[in-house]
Structures are given as C-alpha cells and as structure tokens.
Amino acid sequence: MILNYDNILSHLEMLGDRVRTEAYQAAISEVVRPGDRVLDFGTGTGVLAIFAERAGAQRVFALDTSRMLSAARRLFKANHCTHIEPLAGDGALIELPEHVDVIVSEWMGHFLFAEHMFEPLLRLRDSFLRAGGHMIPARCSLHASVVTSSARYEELALLRSKPYGIDFAPIRDWPYGTVGVSEFTADELLPETVCLSDFDMHTVSAMPRQMNGVLHCSSDAVGYGLCGWFEAQLSPAVRLSTSPFSARTHWKQFHFPFETPLPLRAGQPIEIELTILPHDQKHGYNWQARCAGEQRQGDSVLVEAWLAT
C-alpha cells in the first residue's frame, strides 16, 4: 500500500486536535436534524460526514478531491455508514443531485485563508444550499494583537549577526518580511485585542481583502510584531477559537514580524491594517501588513512589510 505520508500526518494532527474535532461534533449534533441532507465539503477522512449521519442525516454527500477519499470510503464501510455518498470532484465544478439542508466544512487554514477552499465553498452554498439552510461554521472572524515579547524578533535576527563570519547584509532583513505560523501565549501579547473582520457564512459574497481595526495600549510597551488568529461560530451554541487566550489548537497563530520594534505608549491608539493579496500557488496568499503607532516623542511610525505564506 502506497500512502502520502504528509497527508496522513496532517489528518492525524487535525484528528488529534480535540478542541477542533469535538467542537465540530457538538455543532453538527446541534444543527443537523433527522432526515436532513448534508454536504461535507473537503471530507478528508470522512469524520464530519460520519458525525452528520449519526446526528440523523438521511443523505450525506462527502466531497473531496484528494486521495484520502478512498480511505474515507473504507472508513464509512468499517463504521456501517449507509447514508453517506462519497463524491470525487472539485467544489468549483461539481454538481450535486439535489439541494442540501446543511453544508459543513472544515475549510479554515492558518488565519482562515490559506487553503483556497473559500470561493468553491461559496459557489456550493449559492448553488445547492436550500433557502433557510445552515452553514457550519455559521460565522467567522479575524483578530489580532501586538506581540510584546522579543523572543521571536531575536530569533529572526540571525542574519544580522554575521553568522559564520559571513556578511548577509543584502538579505539580513528578509525574515522580517515573511509571515510565519507560531504559537503564542497570552503573556507574550498586549492584553488588548481587535477584531479585524467578521462575516456571516450565509451571506458573505467574497473573501475580505482589506481588514483594519484600532486598539489602545493599557500600559507602555514595545511591539515586535502582530499576532493574528481566527474564531468561528460553528453553531448557535458552539464557538471555536484559535486565540492564544484560549485552549491550544493545531492551527496555532500567524506571526507578522516588525522589521523595527515599535515603541508604544499607554492609552495611544494602534491602527492595524492587513491586506490579502492572493497569488497563483495552490496554497497560501501574500499578506501586506501595516501597523501605525505613535512614539513617545510624538513622531508617527509606520511599519510595513510584505508577507507571504
């Protein structure tokens, strides 16, 4: 048997994330009603489709484009699932035989938009979700705070220190222009946070490209970058958060480093702006981040970087 080990390990990581998986299980149990027709978009191992059948769904379409669909078929058989129909196809092109009452999908990448599943999901919603049907997640939001710990900033400074006696001056600042997935704790950030974007999955028409917000420092600090995360209201009673102020998930957080530390003053407004600029690669987006603050001397400070996932 030949397996794609990277794919298997990524699914293992997701299944091992009990915060994620149990939240979806609870949301599906809350929303799906006996007799419902359900679409599981990006079914992967098929776990969410199994949850939907066990919640009483009469028919579950388990849609995926990857080779994991063959594994999902075997899992459905092993778990005696008789109401799940595996479908191989692209969400942007596939046609379902009927409308559905619920669309469930774990489409979220790091900081939401890193899996290129969003536009196909909206197309499926507009084409096949019945009027008054449910989306899981029902609502999503993006949040940020300022990183006040210097640890990661110092890690990125390797090329500035002439390692091995080599002058890396032409590229020494490149690490500060690249976004990374990192895991932060609450004590590494300002306690103040800001919501940059909030949208309803039943009505949103396109990916938000421009996001901004303002937060105020409660005390003097130094900013070394931005920390970004997402939250998802899966159902009326179930909320999933990837915040560093919440239980850990496999998503962790996004780190937008500053090239130069930003002095912050208690009470001052910090304007945060993020722009999403998609590129042609299958996974990832370019991100343009801007954080404007006021130094102690009253000078305006602008920190800007191009960031690519």
C-alpha positions in Angstrom: 0.0 0.0 0.0 1.4 3.4 -1.0 0.4 6.3 1.2 1.1 10.1 1.0 2.6 10.4 4.5 2.5 14.2 4.6 -1.3 14.0 4.0 -1.8 11.2 6.6 0.2 13.2 9.2 -1.8 16.4 8.6 -5.1 14.5 9.1 -3.6 12.8 12.2 -2.8 16.3 13.5 -6.3 17.5 12.9 -8.0 14.4 14.4 -5.7 14.8 17.4 -6.9 18.3 17.9 -9.8 17.5 20.3 -10.8 21.2 20.6 -11.4 21.3 16.8 -13.0 17.9 16.3 -15.2 17.9 19.4 -16.4 21.4 18.6 -17.5 20.2 15.1 -19.1 17.1 16.6 -21.1 19.3 19.0 -22.1 21.8 16.3 -23.3 19.0 13.9 -25.3 17.4 16.6 -26.9 20.7 17.3 -27.7 21.7 13.7 -28.4 18.5 11.8 -31.9 17.2 12.1 -33.3 13.7 11.3 -34.0 13.5 7.6 -31.6 16.3 6.6 -29.5 16.2 3.5 -25.9 17.3 4.3 -22.9 18.2 2.2 -19.5 17.7 3.8 -17.1 19.8 1.7 -13.5 18.6 1.9 -14.4 15.5 3.8 -10.8 14.2 4.2 -11.1 11.1 6.4 -14.9 11.5 6.5 -15.2 12.1 10.2 -17.6 15.1 9.8 -19.7 13.1 7.4 -19.9 10.3 10.0 -20.9 12.8 12.7 -23.7 14.0 10.3 -25.1 10.6 9.7 -25.1 9.8 13.4 -27.0 13.1 14.0 -29.8 11.7 11.8 -29.0 12.9 8.3 -30.9 11.0 5.7 -28.2 11.6 3.0 -24.7 12.9 3.3 -22.5 13.9 0.3 -18.9 13.5 1.3 -17.0 15.6 -1.3 -13.2 15.6 -1.8 -10.6 15.9 -4.5 -7.7 14.2 -2.6 -6.7 10.5 -2.5 -8.0 10.5 1.1 -11.5 9.9 -0.3 -10.6 6.2 -0.9 -9.6 5.9 2.7 -12.9 7.7 3.7 -14.8 5.1 1.7 -13.2 2.3 3.7 -14.0 4.2 7.0 -17.6 4.6 6.0 -17.8 0.8 5.3 -16.0 -0.1 8.5 -18.4 2.1 10.6 -21.5 0.7 8.8 -22.4 4.1 7.3 -25.2 3.5 4.9 -26.4 7.1 4.2 -23.0 8.6 3.1 -22.2 9.0 -0.6 -18.6 9.7 -1.4 -18.1 12.2 -4.3 -14.8 12.9 -6.0 -14.7 16.3 -7.6 -13.8 20.0 -7.4 -16.1 22.2 -5.4 -15.9 24.8 -8.1 -17.3 22.3 -10.7 -19.2 19.5 -9.0 -22.9 19.2 -9.4 -24.9 17.6 -6.6 -28.0 15.6 -7.4 -30.2 17.7 -5.1 -30.2 20.6 -2.7 -29.0 20.2 0.9 -30.2 21.4 4.3 -26.7 21.8 5.8 -23.2 22.4 4.5 -20.4 21.5 6.9 -16.8 22.2 6.1 -13.6 22.5 7.9 -12.1 24.8 5.3 -10.1 27.1 7.6 -6.4 27.3 7.1 -4.0 29.2 9.4 -5.6 32.7 9.9 -8.5 31.3 7.8 -7.4 31.9 4.2 -4.6 29.5 3.4 -6.4 26.5 1.8 -8.1 28.0 -1.2 -11.4 26.4 -0.3 -13.3 29.6 0.4 -14.5 30.5 -3.1 -15.6 26.9 -4.0 -17.5 26.7 -0.7 -19.4 29.9 -1.6 -20.2 28.5 -5.0 -21.6 25.3 -3.5 -23.6 27.3 -1.0 -25.1 29.5 -3.7 -25.9 26.6 -5.9 -27.1 23.8 -3.5 -28.0 25.1 -0.1 -31.7 25.3 0.3 -33.3 28.6 1.4 -33.0 28.8 5.1 -30.3 26.1 5.2 -27.4 26.1 7.6 -23.7 26.6 7.2 -21.2 25.1 9.7 -19.3 27.4 10.5 -22.1 29.9 10.5 -19.8 32.9 11.2 -16.1 33.7 11.1 -13.9 36.5 12.4 -10.2 37.5 12.3 -8.5 39.0 15.3 -5.1 40.5 16.2 -3.0 41.8 19.0 0.5 43.2 19.3 3.5 40.9 20.2 5.4 42.4 23.1 7.8 39.5 23.6 11.2 40.0 21.9 11.9 36.2 21.7 10.8 35.6 18.1 12.1 39.0 16.9 15.6 38.0 18.2 15.3 34.6 16.5 14.8 36.3 13.2 17.9 38.4 13.7 20.4 35.6 12.9 21.4 37.1 9.6 22.1 40.5 11.2 24.8 38.9 13.4 27.1 37.9 10.5 27.0 34.1 11.4 30.0 32.0 10.3 31.8 35.3 9.6 29.6 35.9 6.5 28.1 39.3 5.8 24.4 38.7 5.0 23.6 42.4 4.7 21.7 42.0 1.3 19.2 39.6 2.8 19.5 40.1 6.5 16.1 41.7 6.9 14.2 39.2 4.7 13.0 37.1 7.7 11.1 40.2 8.9 9.1 40.3 5.7 7.8 36.8 6.0 4.7 35.7 7.9 5.0 32.5 9.9 2.9 30.1 11.8 3.8 30.3 15.5 2.3 29.5 18.9 1.9 32.4 21.3 0.9 32.6 24.9 -1.2 35.3 26.4 1.8 36.8 28.3 3.6 37.5 25.0 1.0 39.9 23.8 -0.8 43.0 24.7 -4.0 42.0 26.6 -5.9 44.2 24.3 -7.2 42.6 21.1 -9.0 43.9 18.0 -11.5 42.3 15.6 -10.3 43.0 12.0 -13.1 41.2 10.1 -16.4 39.5 11.0 -18.7 37.9 8.4 -21.7 35.6 8.1 -21.1 32.5 6.1 -24.7 32.5 4.9 -24.4 35.9 3.2 -20.7 36.7 2.6 -20.1 37.1 -1.2 -16.3 37.2 -1.4 -13.1 36.9 0.7 -12.5 40.1 2.6 -9.4 41.7 1.1 -8.9 44.7 3.4 -9.1 44.4 7.2 -8.5 47.0 9.8 -9.1 48.0 13.4 -7.8 50.1 16.3 -6.7 49.0 19.8 -5.4 51.0 22.7 -2.4 50.1 24.9 -3.2 49.9 28.6 0.5 50.3 29.5 3.8 51.3 27.9 5.3 48.5 25.8 7.4 47.7 22.8 5.7 46.0 19.8 7.7 43.4 17.9 5.0 42.3 15.5 1.4 41.3 15.2 -0.3 38.0 16.2 -3.3 37.0 14.2 -5.9 34.3 14.8 -9.4 33.4 13.8 -12.6 32.4 15.6 -15.6 30.5 14.2 -19.2 30.4 15.4 -19.8 26.8 14.3 -23.4 26.8 15.5 -25.5 28.9 17.9 -24.1 27.2 21.0 -20.6 26.2 19.7 -17.7 28.6 19.2 -14.2 27.6 18.1 -11.3 29.9 18.8 -7.6 29.7 17.8 -6.8 32.6 20.1 -3.6 32.5 22.3 -6.0 33.4 25.1 -8.0 30.1 24.5 -7.2 26.4 24.5 -4.5 25.4 22.1 -5.4 24.1 18.6 -3.4 22.7 15.8 -3.8 26.0 13.8 -1.7 28.0 16.3 -1.5 31.7 15.2 0.0 33.8 12.5 3.0 36.0 13.2 3.6 39.2 11.3 7.0 40.4 12.5 8.1 44.1 12.5 11.5 44.9 10.9 12.0 47.6 13.6 10.5 47.4 17.1 7.6 49.8 17.7 7.5 51.8 21.0 4.0 52.0 22.4 2.6 54.4 25.0 -0.2 53.7 27.4 -3.5 55.0 26.0 -2.3 55.5 22.5 -4.3 54.1 19.5 -2.6 51.5 17.4 -4.0 51.3 13.9 -3.7 47.8 12.4 -4.4 47.1 8.8 -4.0 43.8 6.8 -4.4 43.3 3.1 -4.8 39.9 1.4 -3.2 39.6 -2.0 -3.8 36.1 -3.5 -1.1 34.6 -5.7 -1.2 31.7 -8.1 0.2 28.9 -5.8 -2.3 26.3 -4.7 -1.8 27.1 -1.0 -1.2 30.5 0.5 -1.6 34.2 0.0 0.5 37.3 0.1 -0.2 39.5 3.0 0.5 43.2 3.4 0.6 44.3 7.0 0.7 47.8 8.4 0.7 48.9 12.0 0.9 52.6 12.8 1.6 53.9 16.3 2.9 57.0 18.0 6.3 57.1 19.6 6.9 58.8 22.9 8.3 61.8 21.1 5.1 62.1 19.2 6.6 61.1 15.9 4.4 59.0 13.6 5.7 55.5 13.0 4.8 53.2 10.1 5.8 49.6 10.0 5.1 47.9 6.7 6.1 44.5 5.3 5.2 42.1 2.5 4.4 38.8 4.0 3.9 35.5 2.1 2.5 32.2 3.5 
